[in-house]
Amino acid sequence: MPGGGSEQAKSRRTPPYTSYRTFKTFIEDLRDHGVPSRIDRSVLTRFSGVVGTQLMHALKFLGLIEDHGIPTQRLRELVDAHGAGHWPETLLELLRREYAPMFAIDLETATPSHFNQAFRKAFPAADAVVQKCVTFFLYAANDAGVRISGRVLKGRKPRSLTPRRKHAPAPAPAKEPEAGPSRPPPDTPRLEDKKPSEILLIHLDPNEMDDEQQAAVWTLMKYFKARGL
């Protein structure tokens, strides 16, 4: 057997560790603009260098591109499935093929230790990388309708990737009889007592951001820290 095949398999052994939102955003772009003859940096201009590299790695692992970024039939089928009503089924087929060791266990009843042991055995990597790989898998599996044990999801349950709807303004509460000036509860923290960096963290949720958004927030936090804000 030629050595090139084994080297290619080795390079693809680490699963995607970019954010799943980034991956799905890329698929949406292909749906809107068509699948190009080659996937390279010229079609990844909306992603930073690091994110683009992680995305290319994800596409290779999932068998969506070949050498030199040539799209596979799998990629075309996945793009066609997006928004066509059979996205979960197409994505599930892809996950079952590339994450076969994880589907060899009962994901619906697996304990955290069983899940983690199976994942690390199938896809060994540094702890920080494995955690990102697991997060991508859980989001993808959730999007494909896979039932995952609540014990495994505890503390890291994937949120929906659908855009959040703007809620209609709540009806004004009925006025209560006036009983003198109201005072805020004594334990209610006031925003004016907080630093800008603390206020920023109150309103942001890293789990709802892609890699580039998280990087932008981290850069802003470093600026605040340098200014003592």
Secondary structure, 3 states (H helix, E strand, C coil): CCHHHHHHHHHCCCCCCCCHHHHHHHHHHHHHHCCCCCCCHHHCCCCCHHHHHHHHHHHHHCCCECHHHCECHHHHHHHHHCCCCCHHHHHHHHHHHHCHHHHCCCCCCCCHHHHHHHHHHHCCCCHHHHHHHHHHHHHHHHHCCCCCCHHHHCCCCCCCCCCCCCCCCCCCCCCCCCCCCCCCCCCCCCHHHCCHHHHHHHHCCHHHCCHHHHHHHHHHHHHHHHHCC
